[in-house]
């Protein structure tokens, strides 16, 4: 809630990172405690703050012009107007999580990807759960060529666009979140293809992708975590986190993966 903070809590205006995730903070709180007292802020997490509105975003960006990372997933009172504020008021932005902000539309996201002054330097974008098309995903990887973390879960993206995304971002892509993407797009063949096509990939979320089975997972892990020194591809990054809940991988197969690849954080 908008709880009373000690009077001296924000006396030091050198805060560079703050999280109020899943709080019931209001526009008034944002103005009095964040925008006016944290001019050096670079990272802000407001995920799940369901009272945060477009007006709150404007207030924050006016007071915190150095913001580089903004996490707003599940802030469901945000609309396309916030995208205009990102473009006009957040010139240093590099990381933006809008997952679950389902009132944002193709028009707002297109404006962000086409017109943000720092779009060529974006490092992380998460649009999971937004009603976007292949065309917008293509615009994302073309206009933001050094993305390292991408989230496009719950989006009806085609396998062709997924492959083009990975291919374009291959030199920098470390995290790919594809939870509940169409089964026809994320299958065994796609996961197996990832093993060689995304050499820097270390974190993969394929929750809910029913067409992924052990026959897709096994080649990925064998090639990435099975001893790269023997394959002559030491520049390939091992998988460090794999999320396979609600896929075609059985419980018994999951246990075998855990036993065979103890260096992987397996989310099941």
N, C-alpha and C positions, 0 to 999 in steps of 0.2 A: 504494500500500500504506500501512499504518500506519507511515510512515517517521519516523525520529527528526528532529524539528524542532529548530533551535537554541533553547536555553533562553530566549533573550530575544525569540523571535519573537512571542509573544502578550503581552509585557509591557505594551504599549499596548492597553488594553481598548476603544479607540475604533473598532475595525473596524465598519463599517456594511454592507459587502458582501463576500461570500466565495464562491468557486466551487471545489468539489472534483469537478467533473463527470467521470464515467467513472473514478473512483478505487475502490480496493478498501478503503475505510475501514470500520472496524468500529464497533460500539456503544461499545467502550472508547475509541476515538479521538474519537468524537463527544462523549462525556462529558468527557474530559480536555482536549480542545483547543477545542471549539466551545462547548458549553453552559456550561462553568465559566469560560471566559476571554473570551467575547464578548457581554457583556450588552447592548451597544448595537447588535447586529446587526439590520439591517432587510431585507437581501436574502441569500438562500442558495440556491445551485444545487448540487443533488446528483443531477442527471440521470445516469442510467446507473450509479449506485452500487448494484450488485446485491446487496451485503451489508447494505444499510440495511433495517431491520425496523421494525415498529410500535413496538417498545421504543426504538429509536434516535430516532424522531420524538418520543416522549414526553420523552425526555431533552433533546432540543434545545429543545422548546417550554417546558419548565420553566425552562431557563436563559436563553432568548432570547425574552422575552415581548413585545419590540417588533417582532418579525418582521412585515413587510408583504408580502414576496414570497418564495415558496417554489416552487422548480422541482424536481419529483420524477419527471419523465417517465422511463419504463423502469425504475423501482425496483419490481421485480416480486415483492418479498417483502412488499409493503404490502397490508394487508387493511382491512376496514371499521373496524377499531379505530382506525386512523389518522384516519379522518373524525371519530370521537368526540373525539380529541385536538385536531383543528383547531377544533372547536366549543367545547370547554371550556378550551383552553390557548392559543389564538392569537387574542385579541380584536382585534388590529390588522390582521389579514390582509386584503389587497386583491387579491393576485395568486397564483393557484395553478395549477400545471401538473401534472396527473396522467395525461398521455397515456401509454398503454402499461402503466399499472398495472392489469392486467386481472383481478387478484384482488379488486378493489373491485367491489361490486355495487350494484344499484339501491337497496338499503336504506341503505348508507353514504352514497351521493351524495344521496339524498333527505334524510337527516338533516342533511347539510352545508347543503343549499340551504334547508331549512325552519328550521333552528335556529341557524345561525351568527349571532352578535350583530352582525356587520358586513356581512352579506350585501347590504344595500341599497347599500353602498359598494364592492362588488367591482368591480374594473376589468378583470381578466383571468381567464378560466377555460379550461382545456384538458382535455377529457375524451376525447380521441381514442383509439379502440381499446377503450373500455370497452363492456360489453354493456348499453347503455342503450336506452330507448324514447322515442318521441315525447313521452310524458307527462313524462319527466324533463327533456327539452329545453324543454318549455313551462314547467315549474316554474322552470328556470334564468332564462329571459328575464323572467318575471313577478316573481321575487323578487330579481333582480339587474339593475335597470333602467338602470344607467349603464355596463354593460360596454363596453369599447372593443376588447378582443381576445377572440375566441372560437375555440376549436378543437374541432370535432366530427367529425374524420375517422374513417374506418372504422366509422361508425355508420349503421345502416339507418334513417335519418331520412327522412320523406316530404317532398316538395316543399312541401306545404301548411305543414308545421311550419317548414321553412327560410324560407319567405316571411314567416311570422308572426314568426319570430325577427328577421329583418332589419328588418321594419317597426317592431317595438317598440323595437329598439336603434338605429334609424337616426340619431338625433341624435349618438350617441357612437361608433358602430362604425367602427373604423379597420382592423382586421385580421380576416380570416375564413379559417379553415383547414378546407377541405372535402375533403381528399385521400381518394380511394377511397370516397367516398360513392356510393350507388346511381346508376347511369346515368339511371334514370327520374326521379330527384330533381334532379340537377345536369345540365341540358341547355342547349342554345343559348337557349331561351326564358327560362330562369332567369337565365343570365348577362346576357342583354340587358336583362332586367327590373332587374337590379342597377344598371345605369348611372344610373337616375334614383331608385331606391328607397333607395340607401345613399350619400348625398352625401359623407360623410366617409371612405368606404372608400378606403384607399390600398394595402393589401396583400391579395392574394387567392391562395390555394393551391387549385387544382383538379386536382392530380395524380391520374391514374388515372380521371378522369371521361370515359369514352369517348364520351359523347354530346355533348361540347362540341367544336365545330368552329370554323373561322375565321368562320363566319356568326354565331356568338355573340360571339366575341372582338372582331371588327371594330367592331360597333356600340358596345360598351363603351368601346373605346379612342378611337373617333371622338368620342364624347360627352364623355369625361373628359380626354383628352389632345390633342384636336384643335383647341383654341382656344376656351376657355370664354367669352372676352370677346365672341365673336361670337354666342353662343347666349343671352347675357343671364343666364347662371347662373354668376356668378363665385364663388359660395359653394360650388361643387362642387369637391372635392379631386381632383386628378389621380391616376391609378394610378402608384405608384412601384415596386412589385414584383409580378410576376405569375409564378406557377409553373404551367406547362402540360405537364409531363412525362406521357407515356403518355395523352394525350388524343387527340381526333380531329384535331388540328391537325398538318398534315404538316411535314416538315423544310423544304421550300421555303417554305411559308407562314410558318413561324417566322422564317426568314431575312428575309422581307419585313417582318415586324413589327419585327425588330431594326433594320432599315435605316430604317423610317419613324418609329419612336418611340425615339429614342436616350436619352431621359430615363428610360426604364423599365428596371429590373433584371429581365431575363427569365431565369427558371430553367427550363431545358428538358432 
